[in-house]
Amino acid sequence: MTFFVLPGLVESALAGWREATERDHEIGNHSLTHPCSGNFAWTRDNPLERLTLKEYKSELSEANRRLRYLLGISPRVFAYPCGHTSVGRGHETRSVVPLVSEMFDASRTFNDLVANSPRFFDPFQIACVNSDEKTFAELLPHLEAARADRAWLVLGGHEIGHDSGVGRRETTQVETIEAVVGWCQTNRIWIDTVGNVARVGVAHQHTLIEKQTREQGAPVEVARSKSREAQST
């Protein structure tokens, strides 16, 4: 499982997050202050529409720094707050995806409707279906469609709990997670972290490149992390 976290919330429950790290859960960056569109009332003091690329980068860099201090890890994956992938507005809108690709190995969006096709897989815009307040029966069509298309389905939510109840919106139920895992095990479906899925996705696209180059001489472009390339040279 991958947990995308805010440093402030990690600090408030530090023992639990250190235990999660020790149990080899993947810890990802979810920004420092969770800036989203000002269309959400709760983020109007820090909306994406007012941020520059430089300020967005500072958000991620400071979050990485604090997570290294708190947990001793350097996050290699990122989740766009609210799934939003741009800053500014109108003709001044700028995509943050290229910036994120320089800092991480993979990143996911949110509230998407479909799984990730291996052929068109983008490790820096990994589609993620919202699992909050969903029953297993509601998620089953997504699971079956992904299996039929041989696609990678990423499910994502906010809190994890046993009862959505009053005041527990944006919660993925433990029972739903257990049912999804059981279905995957019964159907021999691979389950892994976002980072590992991205690595397999990129490797699969390299295989497609080699095959297509041999057959047609027309390679497929693969999205790569500049930070990872720098580390491997």
C-alpha positions in Angstrom: 0.0 0.0 0.0 1.1 3.6 -0.7 0.3 6.4 1.7 0.6 10.0 0.4 1.1 12.2 3.4 1.3 15.8 4.6 4.3 16.3 7.0 2.2 18.1 9.5 -0.2 15.2 9.9 2.7 12.8 10.1 4.2 14.7 12.9 0.9 14.6 14.8 0.9 10.8 14.7 4.6 10.1 14.4 4.9 6.7 16.1 2.2 5.2 13.8 3.8 6.6 10.6 7.2 5.3 11.7 5.7 1.9 12.2 4.1 2.0 8.8 7.5 2.9 7.3 9.1 0.0 9.2 6.5 -2.3 7.7 7.6 -1.4 4.2 4.6 0.6 3.2 5.5 3.1 0.5 5.3 6.7 1.8 4.7 9.4 -0.8 4.7 13.2 -0.9 1.3 14.9 -1.0 2.7 18.5 -0.7 3.3 20.6 2.4 0.0 22.5 2.7 -2.3 20.7 0.2 -3.1 23.6 -2.2 -6.1 23.0 -4.4 -8.3 25.1 -6.6 -9.9 28.1 -4.9 -13.2 26.7 -6.0 -12.9 24.7 -2.7 -13.8 27.2 0.1 -11.3 25.6 2.5 -8.3 26.4 0.3 -9.0 30.0 -0.7 -6.1 31.3 1.4 -3.7 29.1 -0.7 -5.3 28.4 -4.1 -3.5 26.8 -7.0 -4.7 29.7 -9.2 -2.4 32.1 -7.3 0.7 29.8 -7.2 3.7 29.9 -9.5 5.7 26.9 -10.6 8.5 28.1 -8.3 6.2 28.2 -5.3 4.7 24.8 -6.2 8.2 23.4 -6.3 9.0 24.9 -2.9 5.9 23.1 -1.5 7.1 19.8 -2.7 10.8 20.3 -1.7 9.9 21.4 1.8 7.6 18.4 2.2 10.3 16.1 1.1 12.8 17.7 3.5 10.4 17.4 6.5 9.5 13.8 5.6 13.2 12.9 5.5 13.6 14.5 9.0 10.5 12.8 10.5 10.7 9.4 8.9 14.2 9.1 7.4 12.8 8.4 3.9 13.1 10.3 0.6 9.7 10.0 -1.1 10.0 8.9 -4.7 6.2 9.1 -5.5 3.8 12.0 -5.4 0.0 12.5 -5.4 -1.4 15.8 -6.8 -3.6 17.5 -4.1 -7.2 17.1 -5.3 -5.8 15.5 -8.4 -5.1 19.0 -9.9 -2.1 19.2 -12.2 -1.7 22.9 -13.0 -1.2 26.3 -11.3 -2.3 29.8 -12.4 -5.4 30.6 -14.5 -6.3 31.4 -18.1 -3.4 32.0 -20.4 -1.1 31.9 -17.4 -2.0 28.4 -16.5 1.1 26.1 -16.3 1.2 22.4 -16.0 3.1 21.1 -12.9 3.6 17.6 -14.5 7.0 18.4 -16.0 8.2 19.8 -12.7 7.0 16.7 -10.8 8.7 14.4 -13.3 12.0 16.0 -12.4 11.5 15.4 -8.7 9.9 12.0 -8.5 9.7 8.6 -10.2 5.9 8.6 -10.4 2.8 10.6 -9.5 -0.9 10.0 -9.5 -4.0 12.1 -10.1 -7.4 11.5 -8.4 -11.1 11.1 -9.1 -10.5 9.5 -12.5 -13.0 7.2 -14.2 -10.7 4.5 -15.8 -7.7 2.3 -15.2 -4.3 2.8 -16.8 -3.7 1.2 -20.2 -0.2 -0.3 -20.4 0.1 1.1 -23.9 -0.7 4.7 -22.9 0.6 4.6 -19.4 2.1 7.9 -18.1 4.0 7.4 -14.8 3.5 11.1 -14.0 -0.3 11.2 -14.6 -1.3 7.8 -13.2 -5.1 7.6 -13.2 -6.7 6.9 -9.8 -10.3 5.9 -9.1 -11.8 7.3 -5.9 -12.6 4.5 -3.4 -14.0 6.7 -0.6 -17.5 5.7 0.6 -17.6 2.9 -2.0 -18.7 -0.6 -1.4 -16.9 -3.6 -3.0 -20.0 -4.0 -5.2 -19.5 -0.5 -6.5 -15.8 -1.0 -7.2 -16.2 -4.4 -8.8 -17.1 -3.1 -12.3 -13.8 -1.2 -12.2 -11.9 -4.3 -11.2 -13.5 -6.4 -13.9 -13.0 -3.8 -16.6 -9.3 -3.5 -15.7 -8.9 -7.2 -15.8 -10.6 -7.4 -19.2 -8.4 -4.7 -20.6 -5.2 -6.0 -18.9 -4.9 -2.5 -17.4 -3.6 -1.2 -14.1 -6.2 0.0 -11.7 -5.2 2.4 -8.9 -7.7 2.9 -6.1 -7.2 5.9 -3.8 -8.9 7.4 -0.9 -8.4 9.7 2.1 -9.1 8.2 5.5 -9.3 4.4 6.3 -12.0 3.3 8.7 -14.7 0.8 9.7 -17.7 3.1 9.6 -18.3 6.1 7.3 -21.0 7.4 9.6 -21.5 11.1 10.5 -18.3 13.1 10.1 -16.5 10.3 8.3 -16.9 11.4 4.8 -13.9 10.7 2.4 -13.2 7.4 4.1 -12.4 4.1 2.5 -13.8 1.2 4.5 -11.5 -1.5 5.8 -14.1 -4.0 4.7 -14.0 -2.7 1.1 -10.2 -2.9 1.1 -10.3 -6.5 2.4 -12.9 -7.5 -0.2 -10.8 -6.0 -3.0 -7.7 -7.8 -1.8 -9.6 -11.1 -1.5 -11.0 -10.7 -5.1 -7.5 -10.0 -6.4 -6.1 -13.0 -4.7 -8.9 -15.3 -5.9 -8.4 -14.1 -9.5 -4.5 -14.1 -9.2 -4.3 -10.3 -9.8 -1.1 -8.5 -8.9 -1.3 -5.9 -6.1 1.6 -3.5 -5.4 2.6 0.1 -4.5 2.2 3.0 -6.9 6.0 3.2 -7.2 6.3 -0.5 -8.2 3.4 -0.3 -10.6 5.1 2.7 -12.3 8.4 0.9 -12.6 6.7 -2.1 -14.2 4.7 0.2 -16.5 7.8 2.0 -17.8 9.6 -1.3 -18.3 6.6 -2.6 -20.2 6.7 0.5 -22.5 10.4 -0.1 -23.2 9.4 -3.6 -24.3 6.8 -2.1 -26.6 9.4 0.3 -28.0 11.8 -2.5 -28.8 9.0 -4.6 -30.4 7.6 -1.7 -32.5 11.0 -0.6 -33.6 11.8 -4.1 -34.8 8.5 -4.4 -36.6 7.8 -0.9 -37.9 10.8 1.3 -37.1 8.4 3.7 -35.3 9.3 3.9 -31.6 6.8 4.8 -28.8 7.7 7.7 -26.6 8.1 6.8 -22.9 7.7 9.2 -20.0 10.8 9.1 -17.8 11.8 10.7 -14.6 14.8 13.1 -15.0 15.7 12.6 -11.4 16.0 8.9 -11.8 18.0 9.2 -15.0 20.4 11.5 -13.1 20.8 9.0 -10.4 21.6 6.2 -12.8 24.3 8.0 -14.7 
